[in-house]
């Protein structure tokens, strides 16, 4: 009999971005509030989540910036492959930008089975739709907070049993949902 391993998926929406004139959506940078909130998210992740084995980030500038700032408090350097000094791989995946739930599930199902904790840094509505699709059960506080809104820097923590290939609708438990804010927010 095979015992399934519990895995954790952290779904994080990018931090607040700015809207400079003549800048394509994909290239929008973080706003000053977003910089502070991304750092606060990293502090929260460091205190609440095991260091991730794997991180997948959208190619959008605001998502990459969010992860760069959040990774600092985690001590996550995330080289492209497992190296002696790396916490694990960091994948910058163009499929995450403007992704549907189906595309995000495809990306997540490609995570190596050695990974127990993964973080996805993406966008709405994809992040919110993914969490809603995966969460079969939820802690009441997490569900109530998520029902209000999936704001920028929103972090959903989902636990599930099985391999990454077994991610299907309603397979996970929504343990936590928070939206860390920085000092100036």
Secondary structure per residue as TSV (DSSP state, phi and psi in degrees):
chain	resnum	aa	ss	phi	psi
A	1	X	-	360.0	131.7
A	2	X	-	-92.0	130.7
A	3	X	-	-92.8	125.5
A	4	X	-	-78.5	146.4
A	5	X	-	-93.7	140.1
A	6	X	E	-79.0	136.4
A	7	X	E	-124.4	159.0
A	8	X	E	-127.1	131.5
A	9	X	E	-117.9	126.2
A	10	X	E	-109.7	118.9
A	11	X	E	-108.3	114.2
A	12	X	E	-118.0	127.1
A	13	X	E	-82.8	143.0
A	14	X	-	-55.3	159.7
A	15	X	-	-76.6	170.3
A	16	X	-	-56.9	129.6
A	17	X	B	-106.3	165.1
A	18	X	-	-99.0	171.1
A	19	X	-	-127.6	64.8
A	20	X	-	-66.2	147.0
A	21	X	T	-63.5	146.5
A	22	X	T	61.2	26.2
A	23	X	-	-116.1	126.2
A	24	X	-	-61.8	150.9
A	25	X	G	-50.9	-46.0
A	26	X	G	-59.3	-27.9
A	27	X	G	-101.5	7.6
A	28	X	-	-66.3	132.5
A	29	X	-	-84.6	173.4
A	30	X	B	-72.4	144.7
A	31	X	-	-78.1	162.0
A	32	X	H	-52.5	-41.4
A	33	X	H	-62.4	-38.2
A	34	X	H	-63.1	-38.5
A	35	X	H	-60.3	-48.2
A	36	X	H	-64.1	-42.3
A	37	X	H	-67.5	-37.9
A	38	X	H	-63.5	-41.4
A	39	X	H	-62.7	-43.0
A	40	X	H	-62.8	-37.0
A	41	X	H	-63.0	-40.3
A	42	X	H	-62.9	-40.3
A	43	X	H	-63.7	-44.0
A	44	X	H	-62.5	-48.2
A	45	X	H	-57.6	-42.5
A	46	X	H	-62.4	-33.9
A	47	X	H	-86.3	-18.8
A	48	X	H	-117.6	-20.5
A	49	X	S	-125.4	141.9
A	50	X	-	-61.3	149.0
A	51	X	-	-55.3	131.2
A	52	X	-	-68.5	151.1
A	53	X	S	-89.1	-16.5
A	54	X	E	-158.6	138.4
A	55	X	E	-134.1	133.1
A	56	X	E	-119.6	126.1
A	57	X	E	-127.7	140.3
A	58	X	E	-60.3	154.2
A	59	X	S	-74.6	-13.7
A	60	X	S	-60.4	141.0
A	61	X	H	-56.0	-42.1
A	62	X	H	-67.0	-33.0
A	63	X	H	-72.7	-44.7
A	64	X	H	-61.8	-40.9
A	65	X	H	-64.6	-39.9
A	66	X	H	-59.5	-49.0
A	67	X	H	-66.6	-40.0
A	68	X	H	-56.5	-44.7
A	69	X	H	-73.8	-37.2
A	70	X	H	-71.8	-31.5
A	71	X	H	-68.4	-28.3
A	72	X	H	-54.8	-56.0
A	73	X	H	-62.0	-23.3
A	74	X	H	-80.8	-14.4
A	75	X	T	68.1	29.1
A	76	X	-	-97.2	112.1
A	77	X	-	-95.7	-23.1
A	78	X	-	48.7	61.8
A	79	X	-	-64.3	166.9
A	80	X	S	-64.1	-25.4
A	81	X	S	-133.1	170.9
A	82	X	-	-69.9	118.1
A	83	X	-	-125.4	164.6
A	84	X	T	-53.2	-37.0
A	85	X	T	-103.9	9.2
A	86	X	-	-98.8	140.1
A	87	X	S	-73.7	-17.3
A	88	X	S	151.3	177.5
A	89	X	E	-75.6	150.2
A	90	X	E	-120.1	121.7
A	91	X	E	-113.9	119.9
A	92	X	E	-95.6	108.3
A	93	X	E	-114.9	117.3
A	94	X	G	-63.6	-20.3
A	95	X	G	-69.2	-19.9
A	96	X	G	-74.5	-28.4
A	97	X	T	-68.5	124.8
A	98	X	T	57.3	32.3
A	99	X	-	-80.9	147.3
A	100	X	-	-83.7	170.0
A	101	X	H	-58.6	-42.7
A	102	X	H	-60.7	-42.0
A	103	X	H	-66.7	-43.7
A	104	X	H	-62.0	-40.3
A	105	X	H	-62.3	-39.9
A	106	X	H	-60.4	-46.2
A	107	X	H	-59.9	-47.2
A	108	X	H	-67.7	-34.9
A	109	X	H	-68.4	-13.2
A	110	X	T	-87.4	-5.0
A	111	X	S	-65.0	134.2
A	112	X	-	-61.0	144.3
A	113	X	T	-69.2	-12.1
A	114	X	T	-70.3	-15.5
A	115	X	-	-80.1	129.3
A	116	X	S	-104.7	-29.5
A	117	X	E	-129.5	121.2
A	118	X	E	-125.4	148.8
A	119	X	E	-120.0	135.5
A	120	X	E	-115.2	124.7
A	121	X	E	-111.6	112.6
A	122	X	E	-142.6	-145.2
A	123	X	-	-133.5	165.6
A	124	X	T	-97.9	149.2
A	125	X	T	-84.3	-3.0
A	126	X	H	-55.8	-46.5
A	127	X	H	-61.6	-49.6
A	128	X	H	-62.9	-44.2
A	129	X	H	-64.7	-38.5
A	130	X	H	-63.0	-48.8
A	131	X	H	-62.1	-44.0
A	132	X	H	-61.6	-36.7
A	133	X	H	-70.8	-43.2
A	134	X	H	-77.6	-32.7
A	135	X	E	-74.9	105.1
A	136	X	E	-85.3	-30.4
A	137	X	E	-135.5	164.4
A	138	X	E	-156.6	146.1
A	139	X	-	-63.7	142.8
A	140	X	H	-61.5	-40.4
A	141	X	H	-65.9	-41.8
A	142	X	H	-62.1	-44.8
A	143	X	H	-63.9	-40.8
A	144	X	H	-66.4	-41.3
A	145	X	H	-67.4	-43.9
A	146	X	H	-64.8	-33.8
A	147	X	H	-64.5	-25.1
A	148	X	H	-71.9	-49.5
A	149	X	-	-177.7	154.0
A	150	X	-	-108.5	82.7
A	151	X	-	-74.7	172.4
A	152	X	T	-57.9	145.6
A	153	X	T	63.5	16.6
A	154	X	E	-66.6	136.7
A	155	X	E	-126.7	119.6
A	156	X	E	-106.7	133.6
A	157	X	E	-113.1	117.1
A	158	X	E	-117.6	135.1
A	159	X	E	-113.8	142.2
A	160	X	E	-151.3	160.6
A	161	X	E	-103.1	141.0
A	162	X	S	116.9	-174.9
A	163	X	-	-83.5	165.6
A	164	X	G	-62.8	-29.7
A	165	X	G	-67.7	-16.4
A	166	X	G	-92.2	9.0
A	167	X	-	-64.3	118.8
A	168	X	-	-140.3	164.6
A	169	X	T	-52.6	136.6
A	170	X	T	66.1	21.3
A	171	X	-	-87.5	-9.3
A	172	X	E	-119.4	165.6
A	173	X	E	-111.5	123.5
A	174	X	E	-79.3	106.3
A	175	X	E	-83.9	-42.9
A	176	X	E	-146.1	146.3
A	177	X	E	-140.6	122.5
A	178	X	E	-139.8	165.0
A	179	X	E	-136.7	84.7
A	180	X	-	-59.3	143.9
A	181	X	-	-125.6	144.9
A	182	X	-	-80.0	177.6
A	183	X	T	-57.8	-41.6
A	184	X	T	-90.6	2.2
A	185	X	-	-77.8	360.0
